[in-house]
């Protein structure tokens, strides 16, 4: 469906992201959504949301978290 509509899909799973790439389907992950939300003024701070995700068992590397915070202007 994403191919037909020419829209990105929300994926964080590495294998699924690779499959989408092979099919030339644009991908955005949770981190990307948070950054875009901050840039659009819909999310005041990304850092507390990343903390909540981690608390709930969502895995993000420390390197990715730091990069997200930098891109969100919170690093």
mmCIF file as gemmi writes it, N, C-alpha and C atoms, coordinates in Angstrom:
data_model
loop_
_atom_site.group_PDB
_atom_site.id
_atom_site.type_symbol
_atom_site.label_atom_id
_atom_site.label_alt_id
_atom_site.label_comp_id
_atom_site.label_asym_id
_atom_site.label_entity_id
_atom_site.label_seq_id
_atom_site.pdbx_PDB_ins_code
_atom_site.Cartn_x
_atom_site.Cartn_y
_atom_site.Cartn_z
_atom_site.occupancy
_atom_site.B_iso_or_equiv
_atom_site.pdbx_formal_charge
_atom_site.auth_seq_id
_atom_site.auth_asym_id
_atom_site.pdbx_PDB_model_num
ATOM 1 N N . UNK Axp A 1 ? 0.823 -1.178 0 1 0 ? 1 A 1
ATOM 2 C CA . UNK Axp A 1 ? 0 0 0 1 0 ? 1 A 1
ATOM 3 C C . UNK Axp A 1 ? 0.879 1.257 0 1 0 ? 1 A 1
ATOM 4 N N . UNK Axp A 2 ? 1.951 1.237 0.79 1 0 ? 2 A 1
ATOM 5 C CA . UNK Axp A 2 ? 2.845 2.4 0.837 1 0 ? 2 A 1
ATOM 6 C C . UNK Axp A 2 ? 3.449 2.684 -0.538 1 0 ? 2 A 1
ATOM 7 N N . UNK Axp A 3 ? 3.757 1.617 -1.271 1 0 ? 3 A 1
ATOM 8 C CA . UNK Axp A 3 ? 4.286 1.81 -2.63 1 0 ? 3 A 1
ATOM 9 C C . UNK Axp A 3 ? 3.247 2.491 -3.517 1 0 ? 3 A 1
ATOM 10 N N . UNK Axp A 4 ? 2.033 2.035 -3.438 1 0 ? 4 A 1
ATOM 11 C CA . UNK Axp A 4 ? 0.966 2.577 -4.279 1 0 ? 4 A 1
ATOM 12 C C . UNK Axp A 4 ? 0.659 4.032 -3.95 1 0 ? 4 A 1
ATOM 13 N N . UNK Axp A 5 ? 0.693 4.348 -2.669 1 0 ? 5 A 1
ATOM 14 C CA . UNK Axp A 5 ? 0.365 5.703 -2.225 1 0 ? 5 A 1
ATOM 15 C C . UNK Axp A 5 ? 1.577 6.638 -2.186 1 0 ? 5 A 1
ATOM 16 N N . UNK Axp A 6 ? 2.775 6.06 -2.364 1 0 ? 6 A 1
ATOM 17 C CA . UNK Axp A 6 ? 4.022 6.836 -2.317 1 0 ? 6 A 1
ATOM 18 C C . UNK Axp A 6 ? 4.165 7.579 -0.997 1 0 ? 6 A 1
ATOM 19 N N . UNK Axp A 7 ? 3.954 6.851 0.091 1 0 ? 7 A 1
ATOM 20 C CA . UNK Axp A 7 ? 4.092 7.419 1.429 1 0 ? 7 A 1
ATOM 21 C C . UNK Axp A 7 ? 5.08 6.57 2.234 1 0 ? 7 A 1
ATOM 22 N N . UNK Axp A 8 ? 5.743 7.176 3.208 1 0 ? 8 A 1
ATOM 23 C CA . UNK Axp A 8 ? 6.655 6.396 4.044 1 0 ? 8 A 1
ATOM 24 C C . UNK Axp A 8 ? 5.9 5.488 5.009 1 0 ? 8 A 1
ATOM 25 N N . UNK Axp A 9 ? 6.597 4.466 5.459 1 0 ? 9 A 1
ATOM 26 C CA . UNK Axp A 9 ? 6.029 3.582 6.475 1 0 ? 9 A 1
ATOM 27 C C . UNK Axp A 9 ? 6.797 3.782 7.777 1 0 ? 9 A 1
ATOM 28 N N . UNK Axp A 10 ? 6.109 3.589 8.882 1 0 ? 10 A 1
ATOM 29 C CA . UNK Axp A 10 ? 6.721 3.704 10.202 1 0 ? 10 A 1
ATOM 30 C C . UNK Axp A 10 ? 7.252 2.334 10.59 1 0 ? 10 A 1
ATOM 31 N N . UNK Axp A 11 ? 8.584 2.202 10.614 1 0 ? 11 A 1
ATOM 32 C CA . UNK Axp A 11 ? 9.224 0.931 10.943 1 0 ? 11 A 1
ATOM 33 C C . UNK Axp A 11 ? 10.453 1.175 11.8 1 0 ? 11 A 1
ATOM 34 N N . UNK Axp A 12 ? 10.633 0.331 12.799 1 0 ? 12 A 1
ATOM 35 C CA . UNK Axp A 12 ? 11.85 0.364 13.593 1 0 ? 12 A 1
ATOM 36 C C . UNK Axp A 12 ? 12.636 -0.938 13.472 1 0 ? 12 A 1
ATOM 37 N N . UNK Axp A 13 ? 11.972 -2.004 13.103 1 0 ? 13 A 1
ATOM 38 C CA . UNK Axp A 13 ? 12.61 -3.307 12.984 1 0 ? 13 A 1
ATOM 39 C C . UNK Axp A 13 ? 13.616 -3.301 11.828 1 0 ? 13 A 1
ATOM 40 N N . UNK Axp A 14 ? 14.841 -3.723 12.124 1 0 ? 14 A 1
ATOM 41 C CA . UNK Axp A 14 ? 15.927 -3.663 11.148 1 0 ? 14 A 1
ATOM 42 C C . UNK Axp A 14 ? 15.616 -4.467 9.882 1 0 ? 14 A 1
ATOM 43 N N . UNK Axp A 15 ? 15.119 -5.675 10.036 1 0 ? 15 A 1
ATOM 44 C CA . UNK Axp A 15 ? 14.805 -6.519 8.886 1 0 ? 15 A 1
ATOM 45 C C . UNK Axp A 15 ? 13.688 -5.905 8.041 1 0 ? 15 A 1
ATOM 46 N N . UNK Axp A 16 ? 12.675 -5.378 8.69 1 0 ? 16 A 1
ATOM 47 C CA . UNK Axp A 16 ? 11.563 -4.749 7.965 1 0 ? 16 A 1
ATOM 48 C C . UNK Axp A 16 ? 12.035 -3.498 7.226 1 0 ? 16 A 1
ATOM 49 N N . UNK Axp A 17 ? 12.948 -2.758 7.835 1 0 ? 17 A 1
ATOM 50 C CA . UNK Axp A 17 ? 13.498 -1.565 7.181 1 0 ? 17 A 1
ATOM 51 C C . UNK Axp A 17 ? 14.276 -1.942 5.931 1 0 ? 17 A 1
ATOM 52 N N . UNK Axp A 18 ? 15.032 -3.048 6.017 1 0 ? 18 A 1
ATOM 53 C CA . UNK Axp A 18 ? 15.772 -3.523 4.848 1 0 ? 18 A 1
ATOM 54 C C . UNK Axp A 18 ? 14.824 -3.936 3.733 1 0 ? 18 A 1
ATOM 55 N N . UNK Axp A 19 ? 13.765 -4.648 4.092 1 0 ? 19 A 1
ATOM 56 C CA . UNK Axp A 19 ? 12.783 -5.083 3.097 1 0 ? 19 A 1
ATOM 57 C C . UNK Axp A 19 ? 12.145 -3.876 2.414 1 0 ? 19 A 1
ATOM 58 N N . UNK Axp A 20 ? 11.81 -2.871 3.18 1 0 ? 20 A 1
ATOM 59 C CA . UNK Axp A 20 ? 11.219 -1.658 2.616 1 0 ? 20 A 1
ATOM 60 C C . UNK Axp A 20 ? 12.214 -0.971 1.682 1 0 ? 20 A 1
ATOM 61 N N . UNK Axp A 21 ? 13.468 -0.962 2.064 1 0 ? 21 A 1
ATOM 62 C CA . UNK Axp A 21 ? 14.502 -0.347 1.24 1 0 ? 21 A 1
ATOM 63 C C . UNK Axp A 21 ? 14.621 -1.056 -0.108 1 0 ? 21 A 1
ATOM 64 N N . UNK Axp A 22 ? 14.59 -2.372 -0.088 1 0 ? 22 A 1
ATOM 65 C CA . UNK Axp A 22 ? 14.658 -3.155 -1.324 1 0 ? 22 A 1
ATOM 66 C C . UNK Axp A 22 ? 13.481 -2.802 -2.235 1 0 ? 22 A 1
ATOM 67 N N . UNK Axp A 23 ? 12.349 -2.527 -1.649 1 0 ? 23 A 1
ATOM 68 C CA . UNK Axp A 23 ? 11.143 -2.185 -2.411 1 0 ? 23 A 1
ATOM 69 C C . UNK Axp A 23 ? 11.031 -0.686 -2.694 1 0 ? 23 A 1
ATOM 70 N N . UNK Axp A 24 ? 12.077 0.058 -2.326 1 0 ? 24 A 1
ATOM 71 C CA . UNK Axp A 24 ? 12.096 1.517 -2.515 1 0 ? 24 A 1
ATOM 72 C C . UNK Axp A 24 ? 10.934 2.227 -1.819 1 0 ? 24 A 1
ATOM 73 N N . UNK Axp A 25 ? 10.604 1.743 -0.636 1 0 ? 25 A 1
ATOM 74 C CA . UNK Axp A 25 ? 9.559 2.371 0.171 1 0 ? 25 A 1
ATOM 75 C C . UNK Axp A 25 ? 10.254 3.239 1.215 1 0 ? 25 A 1
ATOM 76 N N . UNK Axp A 26 ? 9.948 4.524 1.262 1 0 ? 26 A 1
ATOM 77 C CA . UNK Axp A 26 ? 10.566 5.381 2.272 1 0 ? 26 A 1
ATOM 78 C C . UNK Axp A 26 ? 10.146 4.947 3.68 1 0 ? 26 A 1
ATOM 79 N N . UNK Axp A 27 ? 11.097 5.046 4.594 1 0 ? 27 A 1
ATOM 80 C CA . UNK Axp A 27 ? 10.872 4.599 5.969 1 0 ? 27 A 1
ATOM 81 C C . UNK Axp A 27 ? 11.163 5.743 6.934 1 0 ? 27 A 1
ATOM 82 N N . UNK Axp A 28 ? 10.362 5.82 7.965 1 0 ? 28 A 1
ATOM 83 C CA . UNK Axp A 28 ? 10.65 6.709 9.091 1 0 ? 28 A 1
ATOM 84 C C . UNK Axp A 28 ? 10.45 5.871 10.353 1 0 ? 28 A 1
ATOM 85 N N . UNK Axp A 29 ? 11.33 6.073 11.304 1 0 ? 29 A 1
ATOM 86 C CA . UNK Axp A 29 ? 11.225 5.338 12.555 1 0 ? 29 A 1
ATOM 87 C C . UNK Axp A 29 ? 10.672 6.213 13.658 1 0 ? 29 A 1
ATOM 88 N N . UNK Axp A 30 ? 10.55 5.634 14.822 1 0 ? 30 A 1
ATOM 89 C CA . UNK Axp A 30 ? 10.044 6.361 15.978 1 0 ? 30 A 1
ATOM 90 C C . UNK Axp A 30 ? 10.877 7.61 16.256 1 0 ? 30 A 1
ATOM 91 N N . UNK Axp A 31 ? 12.193 7.457 16.174 1 0 ? 31 A 1
ATOM 92 C CA . UNK Axp A 31 ? 13.083 8.595 16.411 1 0 ? 31 A 1
ATOM 93 C C . UNK Axp A 31 ? 12.805 9.715 15.413 1 0 ? 31 A 1
ATOM 94 N N . UNK Axp A 32 ? 12.613 9.357 14.158 1 0 ? 32 A 1
ATOM 95 C CA . UNK Axp A 32 ? 12.324 10.349 13.129 1 0 ? 32 A 1
ATOM 96 C C . UNK Axp A 32 ? 11.008 11.063 13.361 1 0 ? 32 A 1
ATOM 97 N N . UNK Axp A 33 ? 10.025 10.331 13.839 1 0 ? 33 A 1
ATOM 98 C CA . UNK Axp A 33 ? 8.722 10.934 14.136 1 0 ? 33 A 1
ATOM 99 C C . UNK Axp A 33 ? 8.859 11.945 15.277 1 0 ? 33 A 1
ATOM 100 N N . UNK Axp A 34 ? 9.635 11.577 16.289 1 0 ? 34 A 1
ATOM 101 C CA . UNK Axp A 34 ? 9.84 12.495 17.412 1 0 ? 34 A 1
ATOM 102 C C . UNK Axp A 34 ? 10.549 13.77 16.961 1 0 ? 34 A 1
ATOM 103 N N . UNK Axp A 35 ? 11.57 13.623 16.118 1 0 ? 35 A 1
ATOM 104 C CA . UNK Axp A 35 ? 12.303 14.791 15.624 1 0 ? 35 A 1
ATOM 105 C C . UNK Axp A 35 ? 11.374 15.687 14.801 1 0 ? 35 A 1
ATOM 106 N N . UNK Axp A 36 ? 10.621 15.092 13.902 1 0 ? 36 A 1
ATOM 107 C CA . UNK Axp A 36 ? 9.699 15.873 13.071 1 0 ? 36 A 1
ATOM 108 C C . UNK Axp A 36 ? 8.639 16.566 13.933 1 0 ? 36 A 1
ATOM 109 N N . UNK Axp A 37 ? 8.167 15.87 14.965 1 0 ? 37 A 1
ATOM 110 C CA . UNK Axp A 37 ? 7.186 16.471 15.875 1 0 ? 37 A 1
ATOM 111 C C . UNK Axp A 37 ? 7.753 17.665 16.607 1 0 ? 37 A 1
ATOM 112 N N . UNK Axp A 38 ? 8.998 17.566 17.023 1 0 ? 38 A 1
ATOM 113 C CA . UNK Axp A 38 ? 9.663 18.687 17.712 1 0 ? 38 A 1
ATOM 114 C C . UNK Axp A 38 ? 9.848 19.85 16.745 1 0 ? 38 A 1
ATOM 115 N N . UNK Axp A 39 ? 10.314 19.554 15.533 1 0 ? 39 A 1
ATOM 116 C CA . UNK Axp A 39 ? 10.534 20.607 14.541 1 0 ? 39 A 1
ATOM 117 C C . UNK Axp A 39 ? 9.237 21.315 14.162 1 0 ? 39 A 1
ATOM 118 N N . UNK Axp A 40 ? 8.137 20.578 14.196 1 0 ? 40 A 1
ATOM 119 C CA . UNK Axp A 40 ? 6.835 21.159 13.838 1 0 ? 40 A 1
ATOM 120 C C . UNK Axp A 40 ? 6.184 21.885 15.013 1 0 ? 40 A 1
ATOM 121 N N . UNK Axp A 41 ? 6.811 21.814 16.186 1 0 ? 41 A 1
ATOM 122 C CA . UNK Axp A 41 ? 6.266 22.481 17.351 1 0 ? 41 A 1
ATOM 123 C C . UNK Axp A 41 ? 5.158 21.697 18.039 1 0 ? 41 A 1
ATOM 124 N N . UNK Axp A 42 ? 4.986 20.451 17.66 1 0 ? 42 A 1
ATOM 125 C CA . UNK Axp A 42 ? 3.944 19.609 18.266 1 0 ? 42 A 1
ATOM 126 C C . UNK Axp A 42 ? 4.431 18.918 19.535 1 0 ? 42 A 1
ATOM 127 N N . UNK Axp A 43 ? 5.74 18.784 19.665 1 0 ? 43 A 1
ATOM 128 C CA . UNK Axp A 43 ? 6.345 18.132 20.83 1 0 ? 43 A 1
ATOM 129 C C . UNK Axp A 43 ? 7.304 19.144 21.46 1 0 ? 43 A 1
ATOM 130 N N . UNK Axp A 44 ? 7.065 19.533 22.705 1 0 ? 44 A 1
ATOM 131 C CA . UNK Axp A 44 ? 7.944 20.537 23.315 1 0 ? 44 A 1
ATOM 132 C C . UNK Axp A 44 ? 9.347 19.997 23.603 1 0 ? 44 A 1
ATOM 133 N N . UNK Axp A 45 ? 9.438 18.771 24.109 1 0 ? 45 A 1
ATOM 134 C CA . UNK Axp A 45 ? 10.725 18.157 24.443 1 0 ? 45 A 1
ATOM 135 C C . UNK Axp A 45 ? 10.712 16.686 24.05 1 0 ? 45 A 1
ATOM 136 N N . UNK Axp A 46 ? 11.781 16.255 23.41 1 0 ? 46 A 1
ATOM 137 C CA . UNK Axp A 46 ? 11.919 14.862 22.983 1 0 ? 46 A 1
ATOM 138 C C . UNK Axp A 46 ? 12.496 13.998 24.109 1 0 ? 46 A 1
ATOM 139 N N . UNK Axp A 47 ? 13.403 14.562 24.892 1 0 ? 47 A 1
ATOM 140 C CA . UNK Axp A 47 ? 14.117 13.794 25.91 1 0 ? 47 A 1
ATOM 141 C C . UNK Axp A 47 ? 13.192 13.032 26.864 1 0 ? 47 A 1
ATOM 142 N N . UNK Axp A 48 ? 12.159 13.655 27.418 1 0 ? 48 A 1
ATOM 143 C CA . UNK Axp A 48 ? 11.288 12.898 28.321 1 0 ? 48 A 1
ATOM 144 C C . UNK Axp A 48 ? 10.548 11.761 27.612 1 0 ? 48 A 1
ATOM 145 N N . UNK Axp A 49 ? 10.241 11.948 26.352 1 0 ? 49 A 1
ATOM 146 C CA . UNK Axp A 49 ? 9.559 10.894 25.596 1 0 ? 49 A 1
ATOM 147 C C . UNK Axp A 49 ? 10.492 9.72 25.352 1 0 ? 49 A 1
ATOM 148 N N . UNK Axp A 50 ? 11.759 10.01 25.076 1 0 ? 50 A 1
ATOM 149 C CA . UNK Axp A 50 ? 12.737 8.933 24.915 1 0 ? 50 A 1
ATOM 150 C C . UNK Axp A 50 ? 12.891 8.171 26.23 1 0 ? 50 A 1
ATOM 151 N N . UNK Axp A 51 ? 12.907 8.894 27.334 1 0 ? 51 A 1
ATOM 152 C CA . UNK Axp A 51 ? 12.992 8.243 28.644 1 0 ? 51 A 1
ATOM 153 C C . UNK Axp A 51 ? 11.802 7.34 28.908 1 0 ? 51 A 1
ATOM 154 N N . UNK Axp A 52 ? 10.619 7.807 28.552 1 0 ? 52 A 1
ATOM 155 C CA . UNK Axp A 52 ? 9.398 7.014 28.732 1 0 ? 52 A 1
ATOM 156 C C . UNK Axp A 52 ? 9.443 5.758 27.862 1 0 ? 52 A 1
ATOM 157 N N . UNK Axp A 53 ? 9.881 5.915 26.62 1 0 ? 53 A 1
ATOM 158 C CA . UNK Axp A 53 ? 9.999 4.748 25.738 1 0 ? 53 A 1
ATOM 159 C C . UNK Axp A 53 ? 10.954 3.71 26.337 1 0 ? 53 A 1
ATOM 160 N N . UNK Axp A 54 ? 12.099 4.181 26.81 1 0 ? 54 A 1
ATOM 161 C CA . UNK Axp A 54 ? 13.088 3.28 27.41 1 0 ? 54 A 1
ATOM 162 C C . UNK Axp A 54 ? 12.507 2.59 28.644 1 0 ? 54 A 1
ATOM 163 N N . UNK Axp A 55 ? 11.798 3.348 29.454 1 0 ? 55 A 1
ATOM 164 C CA . UNK Axp A 55 ? 11.168 2.816 30.666 1 0 ? 55 A 1
ATOM 165 C C . UNK Axp A 55 ? 10.161 1.718 30.319 1 0 ? 55 A 1
ATOM 166 N N . UNK Axp A 56 ? 9.503 1.859 29.188 1 0 ? 56 A 1
ATOM 167 C CA . UNK Axp A 56 ? 8.49 0.888 28.77 1 0 ? 56 A 1
ATOM 168 C C . UNK Axp A 56 ? 9.089 -0.294 28.016 1 0 ? 56 A 1
ATOM 169 N N . UNK Axp A 57 ? 10.432 -0.317 27.894 1 0 ? 57 A 1
ATOM 170 C CA . UNK Axp A 57 ? 11.091 -1.468 27.277 1 0 ? 57 A 1
ATOM 171 C C . UNK Axp A 57 ? 11.498 -1.304 25.826 1 0 ? 57 A 1
ATOM 172 N N . UNK Axp A 58 ? 11.317 -0.115 25.279 1 0 ? 58 A 1
ATOM 173 C CA . UNK Axp A 58 ? 11.712 0.155 23.896 1 0 ? 58 A 1
ATOM 174 C C . UNK Axp A 58 ? 13.222 0.308 23.849 1 0 ? 58 A 1
ATOM 175 N N . UNK Axp A 59 ? 13.864 -0.393 22.931 1 0 ? 59 A 1
ATOM 176 C CA . UNK Axp A 59 ? 15.325 -0.344 22.868 1 0 ? 59 A 1
ATOM 177 C C . UNK Axp A 59 ? 15.813 0.646 21.817 1 0 ? 59 A 1
ATOM 178 N N . UNK Axp A 60 ? 16.675 1.552 22.253 1 0 ? 60 A 1
ATOM 179 C CA . UNK Axp A 60 ? 17.39 2.479 21.377 1 0 ? 60 A 1
ATOM 180 C C . UNK Axp A 60 ? 18.804 2.559 21.908 1 0 ? 60 A 1
ATOM 181 N N . UNK Axp A 61 ? 19.772 2.496 21.014 1 0 ? 61 A 1
ATOM 182 C CA . UNK Axp A 61 ? 21.16 2.587 21.458 1 0 ? 61 A 1
ATOM 183 C C . UNK Axp A 61 ? 21.434 3.979 22.024 1 0 ? 61 A 1
ATOM 184 N N . UNK Axp A 62 ? 22.42 4.052 22.891 1 0 ? 62 A 1
ATOM 185 C CA . UNK Axp A 62 ? 22.821 5.343 23.467 1 0 ? 62 A 1
ATOM 186 C C . UNK Axp A 62 ? 23.256 6.303 22.372 1 0 ? 62 A 1
ATOM 187 N N . UNK Axp A 63 ? 23.922 5.77 21.352 1 0 ? 63 A 1
ATOM 188 C CA . UNK Axp A 63 ? 24.383 6.579 20.233 1 0 ? 63 A 1
ATOM 189 C C . UNK Axp A 63 ? 23.197 7.19 19.48 1 0 ? 63 A 1
ATOM 190 N N . UNK Axp A 64 ? 22.164 6.385 19.25 1 0 ? 64 A 1
ATOM 191 C CA . UNK Axp A 64 ? 20.975 6.891 18.556 1 0 ? 64 A 1
ATOM 192 C C . UNK Axp A 64 ? 20.257 7.932 19.406 1 0 ? 64 A 1
ATOM 193 N N . UNK Axp A 65 ? 20.131 7.681 20.69 1 0 ? 65 A 1
ATOM 194 C CA . UNK Axp A 65 ? 19.477 8.639 21.583 1 0 ? 65 A 1
ATOM 195 C C . UNK Axp A 65 ? 20.206 9.978 21.552 1 0 ? 65 A 1
ATOM 196 N N . UNK Axp A 66 ? 21.526 9.936 21.618 1 0 ? 66 A 1
ATOM 197 C CA . UNK Axp A 66 ? 22.307 11.177 21.582 1 0 ? 66 A 1
ATOM 198 C C . UNK Axp A 66 ? 22.105 11.909 20.269 1 0 ? 66 A 1
ATOM 199 N N . UNK Axp A 67 ? 22.079 11.165 19.164 1 0 ? 67 A 1
ATOM 200 C CA . UNK Axp A 67 ? 21.884 11.786 17.848 1 0 ? 67 A 1
ATOM 201 C C . UNK Axp A 67 ? 20.488 12.419 17.744 1 0 ? 67 A 1
ATOM 202 N N . UNK Axp A 68 ? 19.486 11.722 18.251 1 0 ? 68 A 1
ATOM 203 C CA . UNK Axp A 68 ? 18.117 12.248 18.225 1 0 ? 68 A 1
ATOM 204 C C . UNK Axp A 68 ? 18.043 13.54 19.03 1 0 ? 68 A 1
ATOM 205 N N . UNK Axp A 69 ? 18.665 13.547 20.194 1 0 ? 69 A 1
ATOM 206 C CA . UNK Axp A 69 ? 18.654 14.746 21.034 1 0 ? 69 A 1
ATOM 207 C C . UNK Axp A 69 ? 19.369 15.906 20.347 1 0 ? 69 A 1
ATOM 208 N N . UNK Axp A 70 ? 20.482 15.603 19.664 1 0 ? 70 A 1
ATOM 209 C CA . UNK Axp A 70 ? 21.204 16.645 18.924 1 0 ? 70 A 1
ATOM 210 C C . UNK Axp A 70 ? 20.314 17.233 17.829 1 0 ? 70 A 1
ATOM 211 N N . UNK Axp A 71 ? 19.68 16.341 17.046 1 0 ? 71 A 1
ATOM 212 C CA . UNK Axp A 71 ? 18.822 16.8 15.941 1 0 ? 71 A 1
ATOM 213 C C . UNK Axp A 71 ? 17.598 17.553 16.443 1 0 ? 71 A 1
ATOM 214 N N . UNK Axp A 72 ? 17.172 17.225 17.658 1 0 ? 72 A 1
ATOM 215 C CA . UNK Axp A 72 ? 16.014 17.907 18.238 1 0 ? 72 A 1
ATOM 216 C C . UNK Axp A 72 ? 16.416 19.191 18.971 1 0 ? 72 A 1
ATOM 217 N N . UNK Axp A 73 ? 17.716 19.491 18.965 1 0 ? 73 A 1
ATOM 218 C CA . UNK Axp A 73 ? 18.19 20.704 19.636 1 0 ? 73 A 1
ATOM 219 C C . UNK Axp A 73 ? 18.238 20.568 21.136 1 0 ? 73 A 1
ATOM 220 N N . UNK Axp A 74 ? 18.325 19.326 21.62 1 0 ? 74 A 1
ATOM 221 C CA . UNK Axp A 74 ? 18.352 19.092 23.059 1 0 ? 74 A 1
ATOM 222 C C . UNK Axp A 74 ? 19.652 18.431 23.495 1 0 ? 74 A 1
ATOM 223 N N . UNK Axp A 75 ? 20.591 18.294 22.586 1 0 ? 75 A 1
ATOM 224 C CA . UNK Axp A 75 ? 21.828 17.572 22.877 1 0 ? 75 A 1
ATOM 225 C C . UNK Axp A 75 ? 22.906 18.476 23.292 1 0 ? 75 A 1
